[in-house]
Amino acid sequence: MADPDHPRRTAAGGSPSHFDERGQARMVDVGAKGETERRAVASGRVRMAEATREVLFRGAAAKGDVLAVARVAGIQAAKRTGEIVPLCHPLPLTHVRVDFAETADGIAIEAEARTVGRTGVEMEALLAVAAAALTVYDMLKAVDRAMEVDEVRLEFKSGGKSGVWRRAPGGP
């Protein structure tokens, strides 16, 4: 039983929605919510040695086209989020995009997920980035086991009652 003197609180001051009044994990009931267009964008990085970056962007990896496989992995992960993250609702996604950009220390990954529904697509975008990053790591680990998956985070979300949220420039 939950201790009323120690309520669960989020950084924003509200209670986490995935716990009931007794502190038990639950799937949020979104049945009464209206359907709206929902969009989320997430980003992340894979840091790697310069030689590894050259292998990646020259298309010289022994396992094949790393970015093509990572893009498909990200899209597939977004589509299966409800199966992978225990309390997420399975969503009919209308769009998933996974893009890559070369950086001085590796690769930047950005994913966008969209749906028309009763709950957001933040987890789908985040999982797409994470799966794409892990696929890059998997396909290049024979070259560089010291790679680091880093900074997987939400950048933007829109739709629903809470409206638009955007990460502040230079913010955490």
C-alpha positions as CSV (number, residue, x, y, z in Angstrom):
1,M,0.0,0.0,0.0
2,A,1.3,3.5,-0.9
3,D,2.4,5.7,2.0
4,P,0.3,8.9,1.8
5,D,3.1,10.9,3.4
6,H,5.5,9.9,0.6
7,P,3.6,10.4,-2.7
8,R,5.4,9.8,-5.9
9,R,6.2,13.0,-7.6
10,T,7.7,14.0,-11.0
11,A,10.1,16.8,-11.6
12,A,7.2,18.9,-12.8
13,G,5.4,18.3,-9.5
14,G,2.7,15.9,-10.7
15,S,2.3,12.2,-10.0
16,P,3.6,9.7,-12.5
17,S,0.6,8.4,-14.5
18,H,1.8,4.8,-14.6
19,F,1.0,4.1,-10.9
20,D,-2.4,3.8,-9.3
21,E,-3.4,5.3,-5.9
22,R,-1.8,2.2,-4.2
23,G,1.5,2.6,-6.0
24,Q,0.9,-0.4,-8.3
25,A,2.1,-0.2,-11.9
26,R,-0.7,0.3,-14.4
27,M,-1.4,1.0,-18.0
28,V,-3.0,4.4,-18.3
29,D,-6.6,4.4,-19.4
30,V,-6.8,6.7,-22.4
31,G,-10.3,5.7,-23.4
32,A,-11.9,9.0,-22.5
33,K,-9.2,11.1,-24.3
34,G,-9.9,12.6,-27.7
35,E,-7.9,11.6,-30.7
36,T,-5.5,14.3,-31.9
37,E,-2.5,14.4,-34.2
38,R,0.6,13.5,-32.2
39,R,4.2,14.1,-33.1
40,A,7.5,13.5,-31.3
41,V,11.1,14.0,-32.3
42,A,14.0,12.4,-30.4
43,S,17.7,12.5,-30.9
44,G,20.9,10.6,-29.8
45,R,24.5,10.1,-30.7
46,V,27.0,7.3,-31.2
47,R,30.5,8.5,-30.4
48,M,33.4,6.6,-32.0
49,A,37.0,6.8,-33.0
50,E,37.8,8.7,-36.2
51,A,38.8,5.6,-38.0
52,T,35.4,4.0,-37.2
53,R,33.6,7.1,-38.4
54,E,35.5,6.9,-41.7
55,V,34.5,3.2,-42.1
56,L,30.9,4.1,-41.4
57,F,30.6,7.1,-43.8
58,R,32.7,5.5,-46.6
59,G,30.3,2.5,-46.5
60,A,33.2,0.2,-45.9
61,A,31.8,-1.8,-42.9
62,A,32.3,-5.6,-43.3
63,K,28.6,-6.2,-42.3
64,G,27.2,-4.0,-45.1
65,D,25.3,-0.7,-45.3
66,V,25.2,0.2,-41.6
67,L,23.0,3.3,-42.0
68,A,20.4,1.5,-44.1
69,V,20.2,-1.3,-41.5
70,A,20.1,1.1,-38.6
71,R,17.3,3.1,-40.3
72,V,15.2,0.0,-40.7
73,A,15.9,-1.1,-37.1
74,G,14.8,2.3,-35.8
75,I,11.6,2.2,-37.8
76,Q,10.9,-1.4,-36.8
77,A,11.5,-0.5,-33.1
78,A,9.1,2.4,-33.2
79,K,6.4,0.2,-34.7
80,R,6.9,-2.4,-31.9
81,T,7.2,0.0,-28.9
82,G,4.1,-1.4,-27.3
83,E,5.6,-4.8,-27.2
84,I,9.0,-3.7,-25.8
85,V,8.1,-1.0,-23.3
86,P,5.7,-2.8,-20.8
87,L,3.2,-0.1,-20.1
88,C,3.1,1.6,-23.6
89,H,-0.1,1.4,-25.7
90,P,0.4,-0.2,-29.1
91,L,-0.1,2.7,-31.6
92,P,-1.0,2.8,-35.2
93,L,1.8,5.0,-36.4
94,T,1.2,7.1,-39.5
95,H,4.9,8.0,-40.0
96,V,8.3,7.2,-38.7
97,R,11.5,8.9,-40.0
98,V,15.1,8.1,-38.9
99,D,17.9,10.4,-40.1
100,F,21.7,10.4,-39.6
101,A,24.3,13.2,-39.7
102,E,28.1,12.9,-39.4
103,T,29.6,14.7,-36.4
104,A,33.2,15.4,-35.4
105,D,33.1,12.5,-33.0
106,G,30.7,10.1,-34.6
107,I,27.1,10.2,-35.7
108,A,23.9,12.1,-34.7
109,I,20.6,10.3,-35.0
110,E,17.2,11.9,-35.1
111,A,13.8,10.1,-35.3
112,E,10.3,11.4,-35.7
113,A,7.1,9.5,-35.0
114,R,3.6,10.5,-35.8
115,T,0.1,9.2,-35.2
116,V,-3.5,10.3,-34.8
117,G,-4.5,8.9,-31.5
118,R,-5.3,9.2,-27.8
119,T,-1.7,9.0,-26.4
120,G,1.7,10.5,-27.5
121,V,4.5,9.0,-29.5
122,E,7.4,10.1,-27.4
123,M,8.4,6.5,-26.6
124,E,8.2,5.5,-30.2
125,A,10.6,8.3,-31.3
126,L,13.0,7.6,-28.3
127,L,13.0,3.8,-29.0
128,A,13.7,4.4,-32.7
129,V,16.8,6.5,-31.8
130,A,18.0,3.9,-29.3
131,A,17.5,0.9,-31.7
132,A,19.2,2.8,-34.6
133,A,22.2,3.7,-32.3
134,L,22.5,0.1,-31.0
135,T,22.4,-1.2,-34.5
136,V,25.3,1.1,-35.5
137,Y,27.2,-0.2,-32.5
138,D,26.4,-3.8,-33.3
139,M,27.5,-3.5,-36.9
140,L,30.8,-1.6,-36.1
141,K,31.8,-3.2,-32.8
142,A,34.4,-5.4,-34.5
143,V,36.1,-2.1,-35.5
144,D,35.6,-0.2,-32.2
145,R,34.2,-1.7,-29.0
146,A,34.8,1.7,-27.2
147,M,31.9,3.4,-29.0
148,E,29.4,5.1,-26.8
149,V,25.7,5.5,-27.3
150,D,24.9,8.9,-25.7
151,E,22.4,11.7,-25.3
152,V,19.2,9.8,-26.2
153,R,16.5,12.4,-25.4
154,L,13.2,13.9,-26.4
155,E,13.5,17.1,-28.4
156,F,9.9,17.9,-29.3
157,K,6.4,16.7,-28.8
158,S,3.0,18.0,-29.9
159,G,-0.6,17.0,-29.7
160,G,-3.0,16.1,-26.9
161,K,-4.1,18.1,-23.9
162,S,-0.6,19.2,-22.9
163,G,0.1,20.7,-26.4
164,V,3.6,21.5,-27.6
165,W,6.8,20.9,-25.7
166,R,10.2,21.7,-27.0
167,R,13.6,21.2,-25.4
168,A,15.1,24.6,-24.5
169,P,18.2,25.5,-26.6
170,G,21.3,24.5,-24.7
171,G,19.1,22.8,-22.0
172,P,19.5,19.4,-20.5
